Structure formats: structure tokens, C-alpha cells
Amino acid sequence: MSEIISVTQVEPLDGLRIRAAFSDGAVKEIDLSEVLAAGGVFAPIFERREVFEQVAVNPETGTIEWPGDVDLDPEVLYGRHEPASGHRIERRTIREPLPAAS
């Protein structure tokens, strides 16, 4: 069974993409455009670049969040699960996970 994954660092990139570092050492570029375009609680993040750029890691939950307590599941960001909404998230691995300690 896999360990629960958490986000350790996040950086906003061009468009609606982020670069996220995970607790296993992996680093991924993640395109959130489809998820954020869905509206609802994501509307301000999608519509206003200055809100999108406020993305940060919540050290208590181990995931990314924006003002207003809007967050995304780290397991979904990583790619272990797809969003319950059915929206697609494209990911590109920048660095593979570190080998597990024996």
C-alpha cells in the first residue's frame, strides 16, 4: 500500500498551471485549467490571475489552497485519483519520486 501523499511546495506557472513538489520527492507540472474553469468556488481563481497566484501549501492538510479555503486533494494533484467532477487534469512529471528507503 502507498503512503498518503502530500504537497510540500507549490509555484504558479503560466496559464493555469502549477509546479508542485510532493512528499515522496516527485515534482510535477499540473494543468488545472479544466478544473478551475468549472466555476463555483473556483470562479475567482479562474477569472483573476492575482487570485490564482496566491496558491500556497497548507502545512496542516498537505495540499494546495487559495484564499477562501478553496483547496484540491493532493492525491488528485499527484495523479493517483481523478477529480470526482470528471474534469481532466494533465500532469507532466519533472522529477520522479525518490527511491523508498529500505
Helices and strands as residue ranges (DSSP letters): E 7-12, E 17-22, E 27-31, H 33-37, G 40-42, H 43-47, H 49-52, E 56-58, E 63-66, E 70-72, H 74-78, E 90-95
